[in-house]
Amino acid sequence: MIKTPFFIFKLINNVMILYSMKIKEQTRKLAAGCSKHCFEVVDKTDEVSYIYLRQGDVDAV
């Protein structure tokens, strides 16, 4: 399975928070006797990390 980076930015009290979540691709299966697709999580231990960036601290990244 492929890990895809996913980024979320928030600005709280002049502090930018960068959330970086690596989420594995979910497997799509067609359930027997059901016309809808069912989604199954591949790995429940997906990696989540975050970095605090203050205004003016551009070199921190």
PyMOL Python script that loads the backbone (N, CA, C, O; Angstrom):
from pymol import cmd

cmd.read_pdbstr("""\
ATOM      1  N   MET A   1       0.825  -1.185   0.000  1.00  0.00           N
ATOM      2  CA  MET A   1       0.000   0.000   0.000  1.00  0.00           C
ATOM      3  C   MET A   1       0.873   1.253   0.000  1.00  0.00           C
ATOM      4  O   MET A   1       1.997   1.233   0.500  1.00  0.00           O
ATOM      5  N   ILE A   2       0.362   2.318  -0.550  1.00  0.00           N
ATOM      6  CA  ILE A   2       1.096   3.570  -0.698  1.00  0.00           C
ATOM      7  C   ILE A   2       0.713   4.526   0.421  1.00  0.00           C
ATOM      8  O   ILE A   2      -0.472   4.720   0.694  1.00  0.00           O
ATOM      9  N   LYS A   3       1.718   5.134   1.078  1.00  0.00           N
ATOM     10  CA  LYS A   3       1.445   6.166   2.073  1.00  0.00           C
ATOM     11  C   LYS A   3       1.390   7.511   1.363  1.00  0.00           C
ATOM     12  O   LYS A   3       2.287   7.856   0.594  1.00  0.00           O
ATOM     13  N   THR A   4       0.335   8.261   1.625  1.00  0.00           N
ATOM     14  CA  THR A   4       0.148   9.555   0.989  1.00  0.00           C
ATOM     15  C   THR A   4       0.245  10.648   2.042  1.00  0.00           C
ATOM     16  O   THR A   4      -0.490  10.594   3.027  1.00  0.00           O
ATOM     17  N   PRO A   5       1.129  11.649   1.878  1.00  0.00           N
ATOM     18  CA  PRO A   5       1.203  12.732   2.859  1.00  0.00           C
ATOM     19  C   PRO A   5      -0.019  13.633   2.773  1.00  0.00           C
ATOM     20  O   PRO A   5      -0.527  13.909   1.686  1.00  0.00           O
ATOM     21  N   PHE A   6      -0.477  14.083   3.913  1.00  0.00           N
ATOM     22  CA  PHE A   6      -1.649  14.947   3.988  1.00  0.00           C
ATOM     23  C   PHE A   6      -1.334  16.040   4.994  1.00  0.00           C
ATOM     24  O   PHE A   6      -0.968  15.744   6.131  1.00  0.00           O
ATOM     25  N   PHE A   7      -1.470  17.308   4.592  1.00  0.00           N
ATOM     26  CA  PHE A   7      -1.070  18.419   5.437  1.00  0.00           C
ATOM     27  C   PHE A   7      -2.264  19.282   5.795  1.00  0.00           C
ATOM     28  O   PHE A   7      -3.115  19.549   4.946  1.00  0.00           O
ATOM     29  N   ILE A   8      -2.337  19.724   7.051  1.00  0.00           N
ATOM     30  CA  ILE A   8      -3.364  20.646   7.516  1.00  0.00           C
ATOM     31  C   ILE A   8      -2.652  21.806   8.203  1.00  0.00           C
ATOM     32  O   ILE A   8      -1.777  21.587   9.042  1.00  0.00           O
ATOM     33  N   PHE A   9      -3.020  23.041   7.853  1.00  0.00           N
ATOM     34  CA  PHE A   9      -2.439  24.219   8.477  1.00  0.00           C
ATOM     35  C   PHE A   9      -3.485  24.907   9.334  1.00  0.00           C
ATOM     36  O   PHE A   9      -4.630  25.061   8.908  1.00  0.00           O
ATOM     37  N   LYS A  10      -3.108  25.325  10.540  1.00  0.00           N
ATOM     38  CA  LYS A  10      -3.980  26.106  11.409  1.00  0.00           C
ATOM     39  C   LYS A  10      -3.186  27.293  11.932  1.00  0.00           C
ATOM     40  O   LYS A  10      -1.977  27.191  12.141  1.00  0.00           O
ATOM     41  N   LEU A  11      -3.860  28.417  12.143  1.00  0.00           N
ATOM     42  CA  LEU A  11      -3.223  29.588  12.730  1.00  0.00           C
ATOM     43  C   LEU A  11      -3.968  29.918  14.011  1.00  0.00           C
ATOM     44  O   LEU A  11      -5.121  30.348  13.966  1.00  0.00           O
ATOM     45  N   ILE A  12      -3.322  29.722  15.152  1.00  0.00           N
ATOM     46  CA  ILE A  12      -3.928  29.971  16.455  1.00  0.00           C
ATOM     47  C   ILE A  12      -3.003  30.896  17.238  1.00  0.00           C
ATOM     48  O   ILE A  12      -1.844  30.559  17.479  1.00  0.00           O
ATOM     49  N   ASN A  13      -3.513  32.064  17.636  1.00  0.00           N
ATOM     50  CA  ASN A  13      -2.747  33.039  18.428  1.00  0.00           C
ATOM     51  C   ASN A  13      -1.384  33.329  17.804  1.00  0.00           C
ATOM     52  O   ASN A  13      -0.363  33.256  18.486  1.00  0.00           O
ATOM     53  N   ASN A  14      -1.362  33.657  16.519  1.00  0.00           N
ATOM     54  CA  ASN A  14      -0.153  33.966  15.755  1.00  0.00           C
ATOM     55  C   ASN A  14       0.843  32.809  15.699  1.00  0.00           C
ATOM     56  O   ASN A  14       2.022  33.033  15.426  1.00  0.00           O
ATOM     57  N   VAL A  15       0.399  31.589  15.948  1.00  0.00           N
ATOM     58  CA  VAL A  15       1.254  30.406  15.842  1.00  0.00           C
ATOM     59  C   VAL A  15       0.646  29.489  14.791  1.00  0.00           C
ATOM     60  O   VAL A  15      -0.500  29.057  14.914  1.00  0.00           O
ATOM     61  N   MET A  16       1.429  29.197  13.755  1.00  0.00           N
ATOM     62  CA  MET A  16       0.950  28.305  12.708  1.00  0.00           C
ATOM     63  C   MET A  16       1.282  26.873  13.096  1.00  0.00           C
ATOM     64  O   MET A  16       2.422  26.570  13.449  1.00  0.00           O
ATOM     65  N   ILE A  17       0.295  25.998  13.034  1.00  0.00           N
ATOM     66  CA  ILE A  17       0.483  24.591  13.363  1.00  0.00           C
ATOM     67  C   ILE A  17       0.348  23.787  12.073  1.00  0.00           C
ATOM     68  O   ILE A  17      -0.657  23.898  11.371  1.00  0.00           O
ATOM     69  N   LEU A  18       1.342  22.990  11.767  1.00  0.00           N
ATOM     70  CA  LEU A  18       1.344  22.141  10.577  1.00  0.00           C
ATOM     71  C   LEU A  18       1.146  20.701  11.023  1.00  0.00           C
ATOM     72  O   LEU A  18       1.987  20.134  11.720  1.00  0.00           O
ATOM     73  N   TYR A  19       0.040  20.123  10.620  1.00  0.00           N
ATOM     74  CA  TYR A  19      -0.233  18.721  10.907  1.00  0.00           C
ATOM     75  C   TYR A  19       0.127  17.914   9.664  1.00  0.00           C
ATOM     76  O   TYR A  19      -0.371  18.198   8.575  1.00  0.00           O
ATOM     77  N   SER A  20       0.962  16.943   9.815  1.00  0.00           N
ATOM     78  CA  SER A  20       1.355  16.078   8.706  1.00  0.00           C
ATOM     79  C   SER A  20       0.890  14.667   9.019  1.00  0.00           C
ATOM     80  O   SER A  20       1.400  14.023   9.935  1.00  0.00           O
ATOM     81  N   MET A  21      -0.072  14.198   8.261  1.00  0.00           N
ATOM     82  CA  MET A  21      -0.605  12.865   8.502  1.00  0.00           C
ATOM     83  C   MET A  21      -0.311  11.977   7.305  1.00  0.00           C
ATOM     84  O   MET A  21      -0.663  12.303   6.171  1.00  0.00           O
ATOM     85  N   LYS A  22       0.327  10.871   7.567  1.00  0.00           N
ATOM     86  CA  LYS A  22       0.573   9.898   6.510  1.00  0.00           C
ATOM     87  C   LYS A  22      -0.472   8.807   6.673  1.00  0.00           C
ATOM     88  O   LYS A  22      -0.453   8.046   7.640  1.00  0.00           O
ATOM     89  N   ILE A  23      -1.359   8.746   5.738  1.00  0.00           N
ATOM     90  CA  ILE A  23      -2.472   7.812   5.828  1.00  0.00           C
ATOM     91  C   ILE A  23      -2.341   6.785   4.716  1.00  0.00           C
ATOM     92  O   ILE A  23      -2.196   7.135   3.545  1.00  0.00           O
ATOM     93  N   LYS A  24      -2.392   5.534   5.089  1.00  0.00           N
ATOM     94  CA  LYS A  24      -2.309   4.489   4.069  1.00  0.00           C
ATOM     95  C   LYS A  24      -3.594   4.458   3.259  1.00  0.00           C
ATOM     96  O   LYS A  24      -4.680   4.770   3.749  1.00  0.00           O
ATOM     97  N   GLU A  25      -3.432   4.076   2.022  1.00  0.00           N
ATOM     98  CA  GLU A  25      -4.564   3.985   1.103  1.00  0.00           C
ATOM     99  C   GLU A  25      -5.553   2.933   1.592  1.00  0.00           C
ATOM    100  O   GLU A  25      -5.156   1.833   1.976  1.00  0.00           O
ATOM    101  N   GLN A  26      -6.834   3.270   1.577  1.00  0.00           N
ATOM    102  CA  GLN A  26      -7.858   2.328   2.031  1.00  0.00           C
ATOM    103  C   GLN A  26      -8.254   1.393   0.889  1.00  0.00           C
ATOM    104  O   GLN A  26      -8.226   1.766  -0.283  1.00  0.00           O
ATOM    105  N   THR A  27      -8.619   0.183   1.262  1.00  0.00           N
ATOM    106  CA  THR A  27      -9.013  -0.822   0.279  1.00  0.00           C
ATOM    107  C   THR A  27     -10.514  -0.784   0.082  1.00  0.00           C
ATOM    108  O   THR A  27     -11.282  -0.847   1.042  1.00  0.00           O
ATOM    109  N   ARG A  28     -10.927  -0.680  -1.181  1.00  0.00           N
ATOM    110  CA  ARG A  28     -12.357  -0.640  -1.501  1.00  0.00           C
ATOM    111  C   ARG A  28     -12.810  -2.034  -1.941  1.00  0.00           C
ATOM    112  O   ARG A  28     -12.232  -2.628  -2.851  1.00  0.00           O
ATOM    113  N   LYS A  29     -13.823  -2.530  -1.298  1.00  0.00           N
ATOM    114  CA  LYS A  29     -14.350  -3.862  -1.648  1.00  0.00           C
ATOM    115  C   LYS A  29     -15.852  -3.773  -1.874  1.00  0.00           C
ATOM    116  O   LYS A  29     -16.548  -2.976  -1.244  1.00  0.00           O
ATOM    117  N   LEU A  30     -16.321  -4.583  -2.761  1.00  0.00           N
ATOM    118  CA  LEU A  30     -17.755  -4.663  -3.010  1.00  0.00           C
ATOM    119  C   LEU A  30     -18.336  -5.782  -2.149  1.00  0.00           C
ATOM    120  O   LEU A  30     -17.970  -6.947  -2.301  1.00  0.00           O
ATOM    121  N   ALA A  31     -19.235  -5.421  -1.253  1.00  0.00           N
ATOM    122  CA  ALA A  31     -19.807  -6.408  -0.326  1.00  0.00           C
ATOM    123  C   ALA A  31     -20.795  -7.300  -1.070  1.00  0.00           C
ATOM    124  O   ALA A  31     -21.524  -6.850  -1.954  1.00  0.00           O
ATOM    125  N   ALA A  32     -20.802  -8.556  -0.695  1.00  0.00           N
ATOM    126  CA  ALA A  32     -21.712  -9.510  -1.330  1.00  0.00           C
ATOM    127  C   ALA A  32     -23.149  -9.181  -0.944  1.00  0.00           C
ATOM    128  O   ALA A  32     -23.464  -9.042   0.238  1.00  0.00           O
ATOM    129  N   GLY A  33     -24.008  -9.058  -1.934  1.00  0.00           N
ATOM    130  CA  GLY A  33     -25.413  -8.755  -1.692  1.00  0.00           C
ATOM    131  C   GLY A  33     -25.681  -7.304  -1.351  1.00  0.00           C
ATOM    132  O   GLY A  33     -26.766  -6.974  -0.874  1.00  0.00           O
ATOM    133  N   CYS A  34     -24.711  -6.428  -1.587  1.00  0.00           N
ATOM    134  CA  CYS A  34     -24.865  -5.002  -1.259  1.00  0.00           C
ATOM    135  C   CYS A  34     -24.408  -4.196  -2.461  1.00  0.00           C
ATOM    136  O   CYS A  34     -23.381  -4.508  -3.064  1.00  0.00           O
ATOM    137  N   SER A  35     -25.161  -3.159  -2.816  1.00  0.00           N
ATOM    138  CA  SER A  35     -24.813  -2.371  -3.998  1.00  0.00           C
ATOM    139  C   SER A  35     -23.834  -1.247  -3.677  1.00  0.00           C
ATOM    140  O   SER A  35     -23.348  -0.583  -4.592  1.00  0.00           O
ATOM    141  N   LYS A  36     -23.531  -1.016  -2.386  1.00  0.00           N
ATOM    142  CA  LYS A  36     -22.612   0.060  -1.996  1.00  0.00           C
ATOM    143  C   LYS A  36     -21.222  -0.514  -1.755  1.00  0.00           C
ATOM    144  O   LYS A  36     -21.067  -1.693  -1.437  1.00  0.00           O
ATOM    145  N   HIS A  37     -20.201   0.353  -1.915  1.00  0.00           N
ATOM    146  CA  HIS A  37     -18.831  -0.049  -1.620  1.00  0.00           C
ATOM    147  C   HIS A  37     -18.595   0.030  -0.116  1.00  0.00           C
ATOM    148  O   HIS A  37     -19.088   0.937   0.554  1.00  0.00           O
ATOM    149  N   CYS A  38     -17.840  -0.925   0.402  1.00  0.00           N
ATOM    150  CA  CYS A  38     -17.460  -0.914   1.808  1.00  0.00           C
ATOM    151  C   CYS A  38     -15.987  -0.523   1.898  1.00  0.00           C
ATOM    152  O   CYS A  38     -15.178  -0.942   1.071  1.00  0.00           O
ATOM    153  N   PHE A  39     -15.640   0.281   2.904  1.00  0.00           N
ATOM    154  CA  PHE A  39     -14.267   0.738   3.075  1.00  0.00           C
ATOM    155  C   PHE A  39     -13.656   0.052   4.288  1.00  0.00           C
ATOM    156  O   PHE A  39     -14.294  -0.088   5.331  1.00  0.00           O
ATOM    157  N   GLU A  40     -12.414  -0.370   4.131  1.00  0.00           N
ATOM    158  CA  GLU A  40     -11.710  -1.079   5.186  1.00  0.00           C
ATOM    159  C   GLU A  40     -10.395  -0.358   5.448  1.00  0.00           C
ATOM    160  O   GLU A  40      -9.644  -0.088   4.510  1.00  0.00           O
ATOM    161  N   VAL A  41     -10.103  -0.041   6.708  1.00  0.00           N
ATOM    162  CA  VAL A  41      -8.853   0.631   7.054  1.00  0.00           C
ATOM    163  C   VAL A  41      -7.730  -0.392   6.978  1.00  0.00           C
ATOM    164  O   VAL A  41      -7.816  -1.467   7.572  1.00  0.00           O
ATOM    165  N   VAL A  42      -6.675  -0.051   6.240  1.00  0.00           N
ATOM    166  CA  VAL A  42      -5.575  -0.983   6.031  1.00  0.00           C
ATOM    167  C   VAL A  42      -4.714  -1.096   7.282  1.00  0.00           C
ATOM    168  O   VAL A  42      -4.351  -2.199   7.690  1.00  0.00           O
ATOM    169  N   ASP A  43      -4.387   0.038   7.893  1.00  0.00           N
ATOM    170  CA  ASP A  43      -3.498   0.044   9.049  1.00  0.00           C
ATOM    171  C   ASP A  43      -4.043   1.027  10.073  1.00  0.00           C
ATOM    172  O   ASP A  43      -4.223   2.204   9.763  1.00  0.00           O
ATOM    173  N   LYS A  44      -4.308   0.562  11.288  1.00  0.00           N
ATOM    174  CA  LYS A  44      -4.857   1.435  12.325  1.00  0.00           C
ATOM    175  C   LYS A  44      -3.776   2.259  13.011  1.00  0.00           C
ATOM    176  O   LYS A  44      -4.092   3.112  13.839  1.00  0.00           O
ATOM    177  N   THR A  45      -2.504   2.022  12.685  1.00  0.00           N
ATOM    178  CA  THR A  45      -1.401   2.751  13.310  1.00  0.00           C
ATOM    179  C   THR A  45      -0.849   3.797  12.357  1.00  0.00           C
ATOM    180  O   THR A  45       0.367   3.916  12.207  1.00  0.00           O
ATOM    181  N   ASP A  46      -1.733   4.564  11.706  1.00  0.00           N
ATOM    182  CA  ASP A  46      -1.286   5.617  10.802  1.00  0.00           C
ATOM    183  C   ASP A  46      -0.502   6.668  11.580  1.00  0.00           C
ATOM    184  O   ASP A  46      -0.813   6.969  12.732  1.00  0.00           O
ATOM    185  N   GLU A  47       0.509   7.213  10.935  1.00  0.00           N
ATOM    186  CA  GLU A  47       1.434   8.130  11.573  1.00  0.00           C
ATOM    187  C   GLU A  47       0.881   9.553  11.549  1.00  0.00           C
ATOM    188  O   GLU A  47       0.461  10.042  10.500  1.00  0.00           O
ATOM    189  N   VAL A  48       0.883  10.213  12.698  1.00  0.00           N
ATOM    190  CA  VAL A  48       0.438  11.600  12.785  1.00  0.00           C
ATOM    191  C   VAL A  48       1.520  12.393  13.489  1.00  0.00           C
ATOM    192  O   VAL A  48       1.977  11.998  14.561  1.00  0.00           O
ATOM    193  N   SER A  49       1.938  13.509  12.902  1.00  0.00           N
ATOM    194  CA  SER A  49       2.923  14.372  13.538  1.00  0.00           C
ATOM    195  C   SER A  49       2.528  15.819  13.314  1.00  0.00           C
ATOM    196  O   SER A  49       1.759  16.130  12.405  1.00  0.00           O
ATOM    197  N   TYR A  50       3.056  16.696  14.144  1.00  0.00           N
ATOM    198  CA  TYR A  50       2.745  18.109  13.975  1.00  0.00           C
ATOM    199  C   TYR A  50       3.967  18.953  14.320  1.00  0.00           C
ATOM    200  O   TYR A  50       4.820  18.541  15.106  1.00  0.00           O
ATOM    201  N   ILE A  51       4.039  20.147  13.718  1.00  0.00           N
ATOM    202  CA  ILE A  51       5.153  21.067  13.905  1.00  0.00           C
ATOM    203  C   ILE A  51       4.567  22.432  14.223  1.00  0.00           C
ATOM    204  O   ILE A  51       3.647  22.888  13.544  1.00  0.00           O
ATOM    205  N   TYR A  52       5.098  23.093  15.259  1.00  0.00           N
ATOM    206  CA  TYR A  52       4.665  24.445  15.587  1.00  0.00           C
ATOM    207  C   TYR A  52       5.589  25.433  14.891  1.00  0.00           C
ATOM    208  O   TYR A  52       6.811  25.312  14.983  1.00  0.00           O
ATOM    209  N   LEU A  53       5.016  26.407  14.197  1.00  0.00           N
ATOM    210  CA  LEU A  53       5.778  27.448  13.524  1.00  0.00           C
ATOM    211  C   LEU A  53       5.287  28.798  14.024  1.00  0.00           C
ATOM    212  O   LEU A  53       4.110  29.126  13.871  1.00  0.00           O
ATOM    213  N   ARG A  54       6.171  29.578  14.616  1.00  0.00           N
ATOM    214  CA  ARG A  54       5.802  30.923  15.038  1.00  0.00           C
ATOM    215  C   ARG A  54       6.068  31.880  13.896  1.00  0.00           C
ATOM    216  O   ARG A  54       6.924  31.625  13.049  1.00  0.00           O
ATOM    217  N   GLN A  55       5.329  32.990  13.871  1.00  0.00           N
ATOM    218  CA  GLN A  55       5.551  33.980  12.827  1.00  0.00           C
ATOM    219  C   GLN A  55       6.971  34.504  12.958  1.00  0.00           C
ATOM    220  O   GLN A  55       7.407  34.872  14.048  1.00  0.00           O
ATOM    221  N   GLY A  56       7.691  34.536  11.842  1.00  0.00           N
ATOM    222  CA  GLY A  56       9.067  35.011  11.838  1.00  0.00           C
ATOM    223  C   GLY A  56      10.083  33.888  11.958  1.00  0.00           C
ATOM    224  O   GLY A  56      11.265  34.110  11.698  1.00  0.00           O
ATOM    225  N   ASP A  57       9.664  32.692  12.341  1.00  0.00           N
ATOM    226  CA  ASP A  57      10.568  31.550  12.458  1.00  0.00           C
ATOM    227  C   ASP A  57      10.484  30.677  11.207  1.00  0.00           C
ATOM    228  O   ASP A  57      10.227  29.476  11.298  1.00  0.00           O
ATOM    229  N   VAL A  58      10.698  31.277  10.055  1.00  0.00           N
ATOM    230  CA  VAL A  58      10.558  30.562   8.789  1.00  0.00           C
ATOM    231  C   VAL A  58      11.655  29.517   8.632  1.00  0.00           C
ATOM    232  O   VAL A  58      11.432  28.484   8.002  1.00  0.00           O
ATOM    233  N   ASP A  59      12.839  29.769   9.194  1.00  0.00           N
ATOM    234  CA  ASP A  59      13.960  28.848   9.037  1.00  0.00           C
ATOM    235  C   ASP A  59      13.816  27.589   9.881  1.00  0.00           C
ATOM    236  O   ASP A  59      14.662  26.699   9.801  1.00  0.00           O
ATOM    237  N   ALA A  60      12.755  27.496  10.694  1.00  0.00           N
ATOM    238  CA  ALA A  60      12.589  26.342  11.570  1.00  0.00           C
ATOM    239  C   ALA A  60      12.267  25.069  10.806  1.00  0.00           C
ATOM    240  O   ALA A  60      12.492  23.971  11.316  1.00  0.00           O
ATOM    241  N   VAL A  61      11.745  25.198   9.594  1.00  0.00           N
ATOM    242  CA  VAL A  61      11.335  24.005   8.852  1.00  0.00           C
ATOM    243  C   VAL A  61      12.415  23.526   7.997  1.00  0.00           C
ATOM    244  O   VAL A  61      12.250  22.528   7.296  1.00  0.00           O
TER     245      VAL A  61
END
""", "prot")
cmd.dss("prot")
cmd.show_as("cartoon", "prot")
cmd.util.cbc("prot")
cmd.orient("prot")
